Structure formats: structure tokens, C-alpha cells
Amino acid sequence: VGAELAALADACLEAALRVAAREAGVEHAGLAVLGMGKLGGNELNYVSDIDVLFCHEPVAGADPEAANRAADRVVRELLSGLSAVTPEGTCFKVDPNLRPEGRNGPLSRTLGSYLAYWDRWAQPWELQALIKVRPVAGDGELAGRFCAEAAARVYPERLDPETVAAVRRMKARVETSAKARAGGDRQVKLGPGGLRDIEFAVQLLQLVHGRHDPGLRSGSTLVALDRLTAAGFVGRADAAQLADAYRFLRLV
């Protein structure tokens, strides 16, 4: 069900991109939409927001600033179109806030701008989030280059020990956040023993071992867990317990 909901979101994003480009009077061939989070992992809930990034590439010889403004117009049209309240309800709430600089950053960047940010400013959690990135709409060739460059930074030849420490610190912050404490011992997402526990465990193992085995780089938590188990990095009994718990908590 999660995979089918993600496929539906992909189709809606592709259609919305075409409509938005037409409304903005812009050719959208140079704009790629990348899925993140549950969308990127093909794990959507019925109530999920869809997390996305936007990347554009100016046509050769075009004014870069004009291209940036055009991409911004298209993205704004897409966001307002999919989240509009209509007599038939709302299609999707689209969340673009995993982008560099969050709400303060431009809605769409060139690939060169992403690379500069990743190499100079990105925090370990931002690179960790890119484990789930995948192309969902728009320019497939540009999206493919985006994902290849992201993978090179998520899975470097040498893993900095500080990256592992930073992931653990982030997990500790999540557990002690007001949002996590609000649900008490029934906080199925953020609390101890919740979904984030399983996702962080799987992603940390992916960061460590995915550098040498591209097969471990799946954005799907359960697929990655299966592959980590088959490769001998998770015991079968532990993997079964984690997978059962993950499915149960997602159902809840």
C-alpha cells in the first residue's frame, strides 16, 4: 500500500509539474523533482506529507538569474496547485523544507548550487536524509545526476567517525524533543522503541556499510533491513523483530 501511494504521488507530481509550467509560462524540461522521506522510500501513509527537493538547469546560454526566477514560479505553482483546497478536497500537502537552508533557502537550486552547499555547509543529518532521495518527476537525466552526486557524498570512500557521532547526537535530540515527549510511552514515531529507532539503526548501518556495497543503499527501511541481514550485518532474529515492529508501528 505504501509503495502504491508513493506511485500515485509520483504521478500527481508529474502532472502538477506540467500544469504548473503551463500556468507559469515556462518550459519545465530542465526541472527535476526529487522525492525525500517516506515518498523517497516508497513508504507513504494515507496521511503523509510528501517531502520533495527541486533542482533546475538553465538552458545553455540562458541568463542564470532568469532561469532561477522561472524555476521559482513553476515550483510555487506546483506547491499551490497540489495543496489547494477544492470541493473534492486537497491532493497532497507538499513539504519542500528539507532543502538546503530549509524555509530560508530558494525553492529550487541548480545542481552546482546543491554541490557547493553539500561540500561546504551540509550537516551530517542533511546528508543522512539523502539516503532516501530518488527521482519522482520532471527531467530524469538531471535527477539521475543529482542522485549520483548525492550518493557520492552520503557514501564517501572514508567515513568520518564524527558522522557516526553526529547521527547518534541527532537521535538523542529527537528522543528528548517536546514533540517526542508529547505522546508519552505511546509516541509510535519519535519515542524510544518507535519508528525512528528502527530507521536510525538501519540508516546508520547503511552509512557504514553502504560505501562498499551499493545494494545496501535502498531508501526503503524494510528493503534495506532485508539486505543488511542477507549481508550478515544484522542477525536474523533481530531483523525479524525489527521488521515486525516496524510494520506494526506503521499500521498504528
NORWORA-V214772 format. One record per backbone hydrogen bond with DSSP energy under -0.5 kcal/mol. NH is the residue of the N-H (numbers start at 1). CO is the residue of the C=O. E is the energy in kcal/mol with one decimal. If there is no record, write none. Layout:
BEGIN
nh->{NH;NH}
co->{CO;CO}
e->{E;E}
END
This chain:
BEGIN
nh->{5;6;7;8;9;10;11;12;13;14;15;16;17;18;19;20;21;22;23;24;25;25;26;28;31;32;33;34;35;36;39;40;41;42;43;44;48;50;51;51;52;53;54;55;56;57;62;67;68;69;70;71;72;73;74;75;76;77;78;79;80;81;82;83;84;84;86;86;89;91;92;94;95;95;96;99;102;104;105;109;111;114;115;116;117;118;119;120;121;122;126;127;128;129;130;130;131;132;133;134;136;137;139;140;143;144;145;146;147;148;149;150;151;152;153;153;154;155;156;160;163;164;165;166;167;168;169;170;171;172;173;174;175;176;177;177;181;182;183;183;184;186;187;188;191;194;195;196;197;198;199;200;201;202;203;204;205;206;207;208;209;210;212;213;216;217;224;225;226;227;228;229;230;231;232;233;234;239;240;241;242;243;244;245;246;247;248;249;250;251;252}
co->{1;2;3;4;5;6;7;8;9;10;11;12;13;14;15;16;17;18;19;20;21;22;21;26;28;55;137;53;134;51;36;36;37;39;38;2;45;93;36;49;95;34;107;32;109;30;59;63;64;65;66;67;68;69;70;71;72;73;74;75;76;77;78;79;80;81;84;89;86;82;82;92;50;93;94;96;99;101;102;54;56;110;111;112;113;114;115;116;117;117;123;123;124;125;126;127;128;129;130;35;33;33;31;138;139;140;141;142;143;144;145;146;147;148;149;150;150;151;153;158;160;160;161;162;163;164;165;166;167;168;169;170;171;172;173;174;177;178;179;180;181;183;184;186;187;191;188;189;194;194;195;196;197;198;199;200;201;202;203;204;205;206;209;209;213;214;220;221;222;223;224;225;226;227;229;228;228;235;236;237;238;239;240;241;242;243;244;245;246;247;248}
e->{-2.6;-1.9;-2.1;-2.2;-2.2;-2.4;-2.2;-2.3;-2.6;-2.4;-2.4;-2.9;-2.3;-1.7;-2.3;-3.0;-2.4;-2.0;-2.8;-2.4;-0.7;-0.7;-2.9;-0.5;-2.1;-3.5;-2.9;-2.8;-3.2;-2.7;-1.0;-1.8;-2.0;-1.5;-3.2;-1.0;-0.7;-2.3;-0.6;-0.6;-2.0;-2.2;-0.6;-2.3;-2.2;-2.2;-2.7;-2.3;-2.4;-2.2;-2.4;-2.6;-2.2;-2.1;-2.1;-2.6;-2.4;-2.1;-2.4;-2.8;-2.4;-2.3;-2.4;-1.6;-0.6;-0.7;-0.6;-1.3;-2.2;-0.8;-2.0;-0.7;-2.8;-0.5;-0.6;-1.3;-2.5;-1.8;-1.7;-1.4;-0.5;-2.0;-2.6;-2.2;-2.1;-3.2;-2.5;-1.3;-3.1;-1.8;-1.1;-1.6;-2.6;-2.0;-0.7;-0.7;-1.9;-1.5;-1.1;-1.4;-2.7;-1.6;-2.2;-0.8;-2.3;-2.3;-1.8;-2.3;-2.6;-2.0;-2.3;-2.5;-2.5;-1.7;-0.9;-0.9;-2.4;-2.6;-0.5;-0.6;-2.0;-0.9;-1.9;-2.6;-2.2;-2.0;-2.3;-2.4;-2.2;-2.2;-2.3;-2.4;-2.2;-1.5;-0.6;-1.0;-2.2;-1.6;-0.5;-0.7;-1.7;-1.7;-1.2;-1.4;-0.9;-2.2;-2.8;-2.8;-0.6;-1.3;-2.6;-3.0;-2.0;-2.4;-2.7;-2.5;-1.7;-2.1;-2.6;-1.8;-2.8;-2.7;-1.1;-0.8;-2.3;-1.7;-2.8;-2.4;-2.3;-2.2;-2.7;-2.1;-2.5;-1.8;-1.4;-2.6;-0.8;-2.9;-2.4;-2.1;-2.7;-2.9;-2.5;-2.3;-2.7;-2.5;-2.3;-2.8;-2.4;-2.1;-2.3}
END
